[in-house]
Amino acid sequence: MEMAGTKSRLTWAVNLAVGFLVLLWIIPTFGLLISSFRDRDAISTSGWWTALSASEQNVIVRADVPDNAVQEGQVWVVSGNVFDSGAGDVTAFGITSRAPEAFAPGEVAVHANGHEITVGANGDYRIAYAEQPSGSRGQRLFVRAESPPSFTLDNYREVLFAEGMGKALLNTLTVTIPATIIPILVAAFAAYALAWMEMPGRALLIAGIVGLLVVPLQVAFIPLLKLHNNIGIGKGYIGIWLAHTGFGLPLAVFLLRNYMAGLPGEIIESARVDGASDFAIFRKIILPLSFPALASFAIFQFLWVWNDLLVAKVFLGTGEDQVVMTGRIVDLLGSRGGDWEILAASAFVSIAVPIAVFFSLQRYLVRGLLAGSVKGG
Amino acid sequence: MKHVMYASAAALALTAGMAHAEGELKFAPGEGAFSWDSFEALKSMDLSGEKVSILGPWLGPDKELIESVVHYFEDATGADVEYSGSDSFEQQIVIDSEAGSPPNIAIFPQPGLAADLASKGLLAPLPAETADWVRDNYAAGQSWVDLGTYAGADGTEALYGFFYKVDVKSLVWYVPENFEDAGYEVPQTMEELKALTEQIAADGEVPWCIGLGSGGATGWPATDWVEDMMLRINTPEDYDAWTRNELPFDDPKVVAAIEEFGAFARNDAYVSGGAGAVATTDFRDSPQGLFASPPQCYMHRQASFIPTFFPEGTEVGVDADFFYFPAYAEKDLGKPVLGAGTVWGITSDSKGAQAFMEFLKSPIAHEIWMAQKGFLTPHKGVNTEVYTDPTVAKMNDILLNADTFRFDGSDLMPGAIGTGVFWTGMVDYAGGKDAGEVAASIQSTWDSIK
């Protein structure tokens, strides 16, 4: 009994800790999601956590221009409503920046120039001039108002319907699919050879490949592009497929070799005894058994290539037919990269395809990752 | 009957073709105050089938602007020009030219980078007569020639860079109506500016919004402050010597300039959010305080591009305006102006690239952008009547009234300083480190790369 009690308390502690960590991880994503529905001014003036509830805010509204004043008896009047939507709740107003909350709604404020200004609780304002006013610059009204949470779909509209975005999506697929399949093909063969074919120096070769995992890919950009230019590939899709293949191979070979080395040797030996060639063993036994490892590497490689901007900038040309989605999104951010709202929205747009891939392949992911770490029988 | 049909088909094709051409060109040739004769002159070059690729740092709306200029070149010569922008231009141009697949023309935001590439032999020198042309046709022509002249791979100096599009940095942005409400006047001298700063603080308000945050480039807005201050307390010769390190970074003259910046930025009462917020506020967000209700600050010193980051709907000239960051009346250094500009260089020589550089000299290449927005030029041959935006014309006046024009010093220093320790040093300084110490550590880095 006591043992069980301890266990359940421990389980509770683990569950709570996991729950806490998940929450911690989700908060930034959640904030990004909310930001993606806000406009730029809102993002730069207040935090996303304030966006969910109604808040009192001081805003500056420019009244209609004096040129549009209409005569009402003795006075000339400019009128309108301070709220874009026509509805809202004013709690205070002012007519100078020094005293933005000087008057209660309905009170009459007298401007230094003599005209009388009043703002009602519903946002209706009325500016009365003694003589016909002129000017193309409306009076500033400082209003403290209860504003409901406001969200917009404009950011998504801008990202999704930006010029060339559809083409960029196709370009990204053109890069991603071959750049995922080619390394898997090559790595599967290599992994089989390294796991099950006796040859001199095999251990050294494996060590060399593991060593390549720590080489940062940035150091290879200039020499690789130089090579592409010299052998006539230049900048283009073939170049980027080769580059992604090269950059992905060390991890792929390492992951697949460990998995394949863990497969039961008896099956392979009996197949050999039955006269199967290495190719037949690879195709008929190893490949079907390694599916979880192949799938988990495919997810890794797909996500990495999909999200890549750097390699695409280096190895692809800059024409319309070669700009990938990440590149197009960077374009939207503007020369100085201040457009947060676009970044937030595009994060959720570009995440959609990888998420679909992940969920369709995820059941292989855990199996594939664990495989190789525990010797199976 | 048949003839008539052919004729109308031809007419239709003709008008369709014309409509297409006009759709691309922002301003119809022959109309307005533009120098159309320089556009017509371009037509003597036939570049059909010639491709010109251009790589630059401009994206988004800026990209549309440069493309609107490029269309005129394409229309007149028949060449096919492809502009592409990159947010990591500085890295990309180095990779591309070292690997042997550079664009034809590169647009450098900093002359330092262009000089680097020239010294590796990756830039093609401009034709010999270009230097004379710049000397004759640009205001303060010799200084533009000097800024574009670098040593090549073999050490001989030649003109590699051509300046097109200039920015003025010595500007202070403010909201005129907030000044009116509070009864403040636009200061004409640095003494008045300091007095105004004190007065605003004494009124219980906050005079300045300063933000240095800029991702990996955090600190650069402070380098502009220091450069502006250098020009206001020291001679232009000192400034030039400083950018070449002939005047060491830890010289008392430089330390004094850093402290002049600190007089504004390190005083809790002078900066929105207190001195501690300076280094952490993003420069793109910092002007927002001007437009808050009640205002969080009254002034913001920043270059001519900053209205991009004003709240949506802000009209420059009405809702916000700027004045010249003034000079000390007592120091007799005239009216110095700090600026920057983009340098165009040929990274892969071709007939089309040469022709395009030739096009940049024509007034029309400047006027098309001037007539839209945010374009300043030292070209004396352009018709300034095409400015539609009075604020830009006012900026050009500041440029033309300058007694001294100096290029952004951090762009002239070696990369490790100008885009490295100068930035981080300024962040340290804003965070409370001693000016002398910061200057000494920047100097020691400079010594180590010599």
Chai-1 contact restraints between the chains, C-beta under 6 A:
chainA,res_idxA,chainB,res_idxB,connection_type,confidence,min_distance_angstrom,max_distance_angstrom,comment,restraint_id
A,D41,B,P311,contact,1.0,0.0,6.0,A-B,restraint_1
A,D41,B,E312,contact,1.0,0.0,6.0,A-B,restraint_2
A,S44,B,D285,contact,1.0,0.0,6.0,A-B,restraint_3
A,S44,B,Q288,contact,1.0,0.0,6.0,A-B,restraint_4
A,T45,B,Q288,contact,1.0,0.0,6.0,A-B,restraint_5
A,N58,B,S293,contact,1.0,0.0,6.0,A-B,restraint_6
A,I60,B,S293,contact,1.0,0.0,6.0,A-B,restraint_7
A,T96,B,D181,contact,1.0,0.0,6.0,A-B,restraint_8
A,S97,B,N178,contact,1.0,0.0,6.0,A-B,restraint_9
A,S97,B,D181,contact,1.0,0.0,6.0,A-B,restraint_10
A,S97,B,P294,contact,1.0,0.0,6.0,A-B,restraint_11
A,S97,B,P295,contact,1.0,0.0,6.0,A-B,restraint_12
A,R98,B,D181,contact,1.0,0.0,6.0,A-B,restraint_13
A,R98,B,A182,contact,1.0,0.0,6.0,A-B,restraint_14
A,P100,B,S293,contact,1.0,0.0,6.0,A-B,restraint_15
A,P100,B,P294,contact,1.0,0.0,6.0,A-B,restraint_16
A,R137,B,V318,contact,1.0,0.0,6.0,A-B,restraint_17
A,R140,B,E177,contact,1.0,0.0,6.0,A-B,restraint_18
A,F142,B,S293,contact,1.0,0.0,6.0,A-B,restraint_19
A,F221,B,I95,contact,1.0,0.0,6.0,A-B,restraint_20
A,I222,B,I95,contact,1.0,0.0,6.0,A-B,restraint_21
A,I222,B,E98,contact,1.0,0.0,6.0,A-B,restraint_22
A,I222,B,A99,contact,1.0,0.0,6.0,A-B,restraint_23
A,L225,B,A99,contact,1.0,0.0,6.0,A-B,restraint_24
A,K226,B,A99,contact,1.0,0.0,6.0,A-B,restraint_25
A,K226,B,G100,contact,1.0,0.0,6.0,A-B,restraint_26
A,N229,B,G100,contact,1.0,0.0,6.0,A-B,restraint_27
A,N229,B,S101,contact,1.0,0.0,6.0,A-B,restraint_28
A,K235,B,S101,contact,1.0,0.0,6.0,A-B,restraint_29
A,K313,B,Q92,contact,1.0,0.0,6.0,A-B,restraint_30
A,V314,B,I95,contact,1.0,0.0,6.0,A-B,restraint_31
A,T318,B,S84,contact,1.0,0.0,6.0,A-B,restraint_32
A,V330,B,D87,contact,1.0,0.0,6.0,A-B,restraint_33
A,D331,B,L59,contact,1.0,0.0,6.0,A-B,restraint_34
A,G334,B,L59,contact,1.0,0.0,6.0,A-B,restraint_35
A,G334,B,G60,contact,1.0,0.0,6.0,A-B,restraint_36
A,S335,B,W58,contact,1.0,0.0,6.0,A-B,restraint_37
A,S335,B,L59,contact,1.0,0.0,6.0,A-B,restraint_38
A,S335,B,D62,contact,1.0,0.0,6.0,A-B,restraint_39
A,G338,B,R284,contact,1.0,0.0,6.0,A-B,restraint_40
A,G338,B,F309,contact,1.0,0.0,6.0,A-B,restraint_41
